[in-house]
Amino acid sequence: DCDIFLGEWVPNHAAPYYTNTTCWAIHEHQNCMKYGRPDTEFMKWKWKPDGCELPVLNPAQFLEIVRGKSLAFVGDSLGRNQMQSLICLLSR
């Protein structure tokens, strides 16, 4: 009985999986560290749904699943941020 919509944010000691210095997809004007963000603790959390664990993204497996398919991020800057995050995760 996994409900991905109910859960809580929990500490993730393996994070961050990428930073503004390790991922080319993060644009300069989106670089929190460059503009004075003093901490990195905000990057060390993950969503824990009620009743299950979400696996860490496996880039090779994801690319195999979407091979030959189209993927669209529809919306505003939130969709753009999600797309950039996916690019960063896939390119590590």
ABEGO torsion letter per residue (X at the ends): XBBAABEBBBBBAAOBABBAAABAABBAAABAAAAGBABAAAAABBBBBBGBBBBBBBAAAAAAAABGBBBBBBEBAAAAAAAAAAAAAAAX
